[in-house]
Amino acid sequence: HMANKSKKGLALIEYLIVHRNESVTNQRLIYTFWANESVTNPESALKTLISRMRATLNQISPELGSCIVAERGAYRCACRI
């Protein structure tokens, strides 16, 4: 189960990197990553996954975690890659 969450987290980061010039809405991320799952609280699942991925990125480099920027109802990748 943890490996599955890691895969989803990595996919989420990749998705934000690919769409780095735009803010990706929470709804779009939820639809993209949880469309085929019955999740009781998808907003919470998204926040938890973002938080977990920030912590993982911070372990690599302190600046990396701050690359995932929360905006009003959206997230975006703010680092130059």
MORAVEN-V104460 format. One record per pair of residues at least 4 apart in sequence whose C-alpha atoms are under 6 Angstrom apart, sorted by sequence separation. I is the first residue (numbers start at 0). J is the second residue. If there is no record, write none. Layout:
I_J ; I_J
//
This chain:
15_19 ; 27_31 ; 28_32 ; 29_33 ; 30_34 ; 57_61 ; 70_74 ; 69_74 ; 57_63 ; 68_74 ; 56_63 ; 57_64 ; 68_75 ; 56_64 ; 67_75 ; 67_76 ; 66_76 ; 53_64 ; 66_77 ; 66_78 ; 25_72 ; 24_72 ; 25_73 ; 24_73 ; 23_73 ; 22_73 ; 23_74 ; 22_74 ; 22_75 ; 19_76 ; 15_75 ; 16_76 ; 15_76
//
